[in-house]
Amino acid sequence: MPTPEEARLLERIRELEEMNSRLQDKLDMIWAVLEPEYQFPDEVEDGDDSNGLVQIQGIQ
């Protein structure tokens, strides 16, 4: 039997997983709209090793 603290944490995890699922569904819908217009890079240009990725750095 989980302690009250464990039960509270398990409930919070369940809530977050549900929220994550809803957000993923929304992202999937957005991607369904954007994908036909998105151009996948066929090949990487010389000197560009980013593979189409963008580096995001946090503000400190």
ABEGO torsion letter per residue (X at the ends): XBBAAAAAAAAAAAAAAAAAAAAAAAAAAAAAAAAAABBBBABBBBGBAAGGBBBBBBBX
